[in-house]
Amino acid sequence: MFVFGHVGITLGIFYLLSRLLSKNNFWVKVPWIAFGALLPDFIDKPLGRIILAETIGSGRIYAHTLLFGLLLGLTGYYLYRKGKPELIIIAGASFCHILEDQIWNAPEVFFWPLLGWGFPKDTISASFIEYLMIIFSRSYHPAFTEVFISEIVGLTIIVLLTVKYISEKKKEFCYNKNRT
């Protein structure tokens, strides 16, 4: 999965949960959700593919582990209890990212360090720029259906939520204009 898939699908999950469980303003949380949806890649891609490329050579390392998700969630819960909900939102979105990547298919990553201290190398061995070009081409090429479909679904969700947001703002503007 790539940017549209992670952000769009995670926003869709959070939107549905907010409609079912909460009366809070979903739109205020969108930047935190989007950031959290990409956080594991923000950490692991540069770390594992650039800084530790010679030793680890993988873009799915520490921030793609259950341990990272649990530590982020526990810290977020602590701050939530102090009246600061942002980190728990980021943690939830980050955990969605891990699930969307189906990390359970790589148990040595998901359960790190319980199954050992090492991480499996990526099947793509190239420079970081070449790696990005390969995953870009795979993400937006219909032949790689799983990734392509998740990107289309994510983009569709982003478009639908954007239309809904604009519609709500337009109604709010018209309501306020008529009151004055």
KEKE-3310 file (N, C-alpha, C; in steps of 0.2 Angstrom, whole numbers, plus 5000, padded with zeros to 4 digits):
npx = (5004:5002:5003:4990:4982:4985:4982:4969:4961:4963:4958:4944:4941:4943:4933:4921:4921:4920:4908:4900:4904:4906:4903:4912:4921:4925:4933:4943:4952:4958:4971:4980:4976:4980:4994:4997:4994:5004:5015:5023:5030:5036:5046:5052:5056:5066:5075:5078:5080:5089:5098:5102:5104:5114:5115:5102:5093:5079:5062:5053:5053:5057:5046:5035:5032:5023:5027:5031:5018:5011:5018:5017:5003:5001:5008:5001:4988:4991:4994:4981:4973:4977:4971:4976:4973:4979:4991:4985:4977:4986:4993:4983:4980:4992:4993:4983:4990:5000:4992:4986:4997:4998:5007:5007:5010:5024:5030:5042:5045:5033:5032:5043:5054:5053:5054:5067:5081:5084:5079:5070:5077:5072:5064:5067:5082:5090:5095:5089:5082:5079:5072:5061:5056:5052:5042:5033:5029:5024:5013:5004:5001:4990:4993:4998:4988:4983:4989:4987:4972:4970:4975:4967:4955:4958:4960:4948:4940:4946:4942:4928:4927:4932:4923:4912:4916:4917:4904:4898:4904:4900:4886:4886:4891:4881:4871:4875:4876:4863:4858:4863)
npy = (4994:5012:5030:5035:5024:5021:5033:5036:5025:5023:5036:5033:5022:5029:5039:5031:5025:5037:5041:5031:5029:5042:5059:5069:5081:5076:5081:5090:5081:5075:5079:5074:5060:5057:5060:5050:5039:5038:5037:5025:5023:5035:5034:5021:5020:5030:5026:5012:5010:5020:5026:5014:5005:4997:4987:4983:4986:4987:4993:4991:4990:4994:5004:4997:4987:4977:4980:4994:5000:4996:5003:5017:5018:5016:5027:5037:5035:5038:5052:5056:5054:5065:5075:5077:5072:5070:5061:5048:5047:5047:5036:5026:5027:5024:5011:5006:5007:4998:4986:4987:4985:4972:4966:4955:4944:4944:4938:4940:4953:4959:4954:4958:4961:4948:4936:4936:4947:4952:4959:4954:4956:4968:4963:4970:4976:4990:5007:5021:5030:5023:5012:5020:5023:5011:5006:5016:5014:5001:5004:5011:5004:4994:4980:4976:4971:4971:4982:4992:4992:4995:5008:5015:5013:5020:5033:5036:5036:5048:5058:5057:5060:5073:5080:5079:5086:5099:5101:5102:5113:5123:5122:5127:5140:5146:5145:5153:5165:5168:5170:5182)
npz = (5000:4997:4998:4995:4998:5012:5019:5014:5017:5031:5035:5031:5040:5052:5051:5050:5062:5070:5067:5072:5086:5092:5096:5093:5083:5069:5058:5064:5068:5056:5051:5061:5060:5046:5047:5056:5049:5040:5047:5051:5039:5037:5047:5046:5032:5028:5038:5037:5024:5019:5030:5037:5027:5022:5032:5037:5026:5024:5023:5032:5047:5064:5067:5061:5069:5082:5095:5093:5090:5102:5112:5107:5108:5122:5127:5121:5127:5140:5138:5133:5144:5151:5145:5132:5117:5104:5102:5104:5094:5083:5086:5084:5071:5066:5069:5061:5049:5050:5050:5038:5030:5031:5041:5049:5040:5040:5052:5059:5059:5064:5077:5082:5096:5099:5091:5087:5084:5072:5055:5041:5025:5012:4996:4986:4980:4979:4976:4986:4979:4967:4973:4977:4965:4959:4969:4967:4954:4955:4963:4956:4945:4936:4935:4947:4956:4970:4977:4968:4969:4982:4982:4974:4981:4992:4987:4982:4994:5000:4991:4992:5006:5005:4997:5005:5016:5011:5007:5019:5025:5016:5018:5031:5030:5022:5031:5042:5035:5032:5044:5048)
capx = (5000:5006:5001:4983:4979:4986:4978:4962:4958:4963:4953:4938:4940:4941:4927:4916:4921:4918:4900:4897:4905:4908:4900:4917:4922:4930:4937:4948:4957:4960:4978:4983:4975:4984:5001:4998:4993:5010:5021:5028:5034:5041:5051:5056:5059:5073:5080:5080:5082:5095:5103:5104:5103:5119:5115:5096:5090:5072:5058:5048:5057:5055:5039:5030:5031:5018:5029:5030:5011:5009:5022:5014:4997:5001:5010:4995:4983:4993:4992:4974:4970:4979:4968:4979:4971:4982:4995:4982:4974:4991:4994:4977:4981:4998:4992:4980:4995:5003:4987:4985:5003:4998:5013:5007:5013:5031:5030:5049:5044:5027:5033:5050:5060:5051:5056:5074:5083:5085:5073:5071:5079:5067:5066:5070:5088:5092:5096:5083:5078:5077:5067:5055:5053:5049:5036:5028:5027:5020:5007:5000:5000:4985:4995:4999:4981:4982:4992:4983:4966:4970:4977:4960:4950:4960:4959:4940:4938:4949:4938:4922:4927:4933:4916:4907:4918:4916:4897:4896:4906:4895:4880:4888:4892:4874:4867:4878:4875:4856:4857:4865)
capy = (5000:5018:5035:5036:5019:5022:5039:5036:5019:5025:5041:5030:5019:5033:5042:5027:5024:5043:5041:5026:5030:5048:5065:5073:5084:5071:5085:5092:5075:5073:5080:5069:5054:5057:5059:5043:5034:5037:5038:5020:5024:5041:5032:5016:5020:5033:5023:5006:5010:5025:5026:5007:5002:4991:4982:4981:4986:4986:4999:4988:4988:4996:5007:4992:4981:4977:4984:5001:5001:4996:5009:5023:5018:5017:5034:5041:5034:5042:5059:5056:5055:5071:5080:5078:5066:5069:5055:5042:5047:5045:5029:5022:5028:5021:5004:5004:5007:4991:4981:4988:4982:4965:4964:4948:4940:4944:4938:4942:4960:4961:4952:4960:4956:4941:4931:4938:4954:4954:4960:4952:4961:4969:4959:4975:4979:4996:5013:5023:5033:5017:5009:5024:5023:5004:5006:5021:5011:4996:5006:5014:5000:4989:4973:4974:4973:4972:4988:4997:4993:4999:5015:5018:5014:5026:5040:5037:5039:5055:5062:5057:5064:5080:5082:5079:5092:5105:5102:5104:5120:5127:5123:5131:5146:5148:5145:5159:5171:5169:5172:5189)
capz = (5000:4997:5001:4995:5002:5019:5021:5013:5020:5038:5036:5031:5046:5058:5050:5052:5070:5073:5066:5076:5093:5095:5093:5092:5077:5065:5054:5067:5069:5050:5050:5065:5057:5040:5049:5059:5044:5036:5052:5051:5033:5039:5051:5043:5025:5028:5043:5035:5017:5018:5035:5039:5020:5021:5037:5037:5020:5023:5024:5037:5053:5070:5067:5059:5074:5087:5100:5092:5091:5109:5115:5105:5111:5129:5128:5119:5132:5146:5137:5133:5151:5153:5141:5125:5113:5098:5101:5104:5087:5079:5087:5081:5063:5064:5070:5055:5044:5051:5048:5031:5027:5033:5043:5052:5035:5041:5059:5062:5060:5068:5084:5084:5096:5102:5087:5085:5084:5065:5051:5034:5019:5006:4990:4981:4983:4975:4979:4989:4973:4963:4977:4977:4958:4959:4972:4964:4947:4957:4966:4951:4939:4937:4935:4954:4958:4977:4979:4964:4971:4989:4981:4971:4986:4997:4984:4982:5001:5001:4987:4995:5012:5004:4995:5011:5020:5007:5007:5026:5026:5012:5022:5037:5027:5020:5038:5045:5031:5032:5051:5049)
cpx = (5004:5002:4993:4979:4979:4982:4971:4958:4958:4958:4946:4936:4939:4935:4921:4915:4919:4910:4897:4898:4906:4904:4905:4918:4927:4935:4943:4954:4960:4968:4982:4982:4980:4991:5002:4998:5000:5016:5025:5033:5039:5047:5056:5059:5066:5078:5083:5082:5088:5100:5106:5104:5108:5118:5108:5092:5083:5068:5053:5052:5054:5047:5034:5029:5025:5020:5029:5023:5009:5012:5019:5007:4996:5003:5004:4989:4984:4992:4985:4971:4972:4976:4971:4978:4975:4987:4991:4978:4980:4993:4989:4978:4987:4997:4987:4984:4998:4998:4986:4991:5003:5004:5013:5010:5021:5031:5037:5049:5039:5028:5040:5050:5059:5054:5064:5075:5084:5079:5075:5073:5073:5069:5068:5077:5091:5093:5089:5079:5075:5071:5060:5051:5049:5043:5031:5025:5022:5013:5002:4999:4995:4987:4996:4993:4980:4984:4988:4976:4965:4971:4970:4955:4951:4959:4952:4938:4940:4944:4931:4921:4928:4927:4912:4909:4916:4908:4895:4898:4902:4889:4880:4888:4885:4870:4869:4876:4867:4854:4858:4861)
cpy = (5006:5023:5036:5030:5019:5027:5038:5031:5021:5030:5038:5026:5023:5037:5038:5026:5031:5043:5036:5027:5036:5054:5070:5076:5080:5076:5088:5087:5073:5074:5075:5062:5052:5056:5052:5038:5033:5037:5032:5020:5030:5039:5027:5016:5024:5029:5016:5006:5015:5024:5019:5002:4996:4986:4979:4980:4984:4992:4997:4986:4991:4999:5002:4986:4982:4981:4991:5003:5001:5002:5016:5023:5019:5024:5039:5041:5038:5050:5061:5058:5062:5077:5081:5072:5065:5063:5048:5041:5045:5038:5024:5022:5024:5013:5002:5003:5000:4985:4981:4985:4975:4962:4957:4943:4940:4944:4940:4950:4962:4959:4953:4962:4949:4935:4932:4945:4957:4955:4957:4958:4962:4964:4964:4978:4984:5002:5016:5026:5028:5013:5013:5023:5016:5004:5010:5017:5005:4998:5008:5010:4994:4982:4971:4976:4975:4979:4993:4998:4997:5007:5019:5018:5020:5033:5041:5039:5046:5059:5063:5061:5072:5083:5083:5085:5099:5107:5104:5111:5125:5128:5127:5138:5149:5149:5152:5165:5173:5171:5180:5194)
cpz = (5000:5000:5001:4999:5009:5022:5020:5017:5028:5039:5036:5037:5052:5057:5052:5059:5073:5073:5071:5084:5096:5092:5092:5085:5073:5061:5057:5068:5062:5049:5055:5062:5051:5042:5052:5054:5040:5041:5052:5045:5034:5043:5048:5037:5025:5033:5040:5028:5015:5024:5037:5033:5020:5026:5037:5030:5019:5025:5029:5043:5059:5071:5064:5063:5079:5093:5099:5093:5098:5113:5114:5108:5118:5131:5126:5124:5138:5144:5136:5139:5154:5149:5134:5121:5106:5097:5101:5097:5082:5080:5084:5074:5061:5065:5064:5049:5044:5049:5041:5027:5028:5036:5047:5047:5036:5049:5063:5063:5065:5075:5086:5091:5098:5098:5084:5084:5076:5061:5044:5029:5014:5000:4985:4984:4977:4979:4982:4983:4968:4966:4976:4970:4957:4962:4970:4958:4949:4960:4961:4944:4940:4937:4942:4957:4966:4979:4975:4967:4978:4987:4978:4976:4991:4994:4983:4989:5002:4997:4990:5002:5011:5001:5001:5016:5017:5007:5014:5027:5022:5015:5028:5035:5026:5026:5041:5041:5031:5039:5052:5045)
residu = (MET:PHE:VAL:PHE:GLY:HIS:VAL:GLY:ILE:THR:LEU:GLY:ILE:PHE:TYR:LEU:LEU:SER:ARG:LEU:LEU:SER:LYS:ASN:ASN:PHE:TRP:VAL:LYS:VAL:PRO:TRP:ILE:ALA:PHE:GLY:ALA:LEU:LEU:PRO:ASP:PHE:ILE:ASP:LYS:PRO:LEU:GLY:ARG:ILE:ILE:LEU:ALA:GLU:THR:ILE:GLY:SER:GLY:ARG:ILE:TYR:ALA:HIS:THR:LEU:LEU:PHE:GLY:LEU:LEU:LEU:GLY:LEU:THR:GLY:TYR:TYR:LEU:TYR:ARG:LYS:GLY:LYS:PRO:GLU:LEU:ILE:ILE:ILE:ALA:GLY:ALA:SER:PHE:CYS:HIS:ILE:LEU:GLU:ASP:GLN:ILE:TRP:ASN:ALA:PRO:GLU:VAL:PHE:PHE:TRP:PRO:LEU:LEU:GLY:TRP:GLY:PHE:PRO:LYS:ASP:THR:ILE:SER:ALA:SER:PHE:ILE:GLU:TYR:LEU:MET:ILE:ILE:PHE:SER:ARG:SER:TYR:HIS:PRO:ALA:PHE:THR:GLU:VAL:PHE:ILE:SER:GLU:ILE:VAL:GLY:LEU:THR:ILE:ILE:VAL:LEU:LEU:THR:VAL:LYS:TYR:ILE:SER:GLU:LYS:LYS:LYS:GLU:PHE:CYS:TYR:ASN:LYS:ASN:ARG:THR)
# end
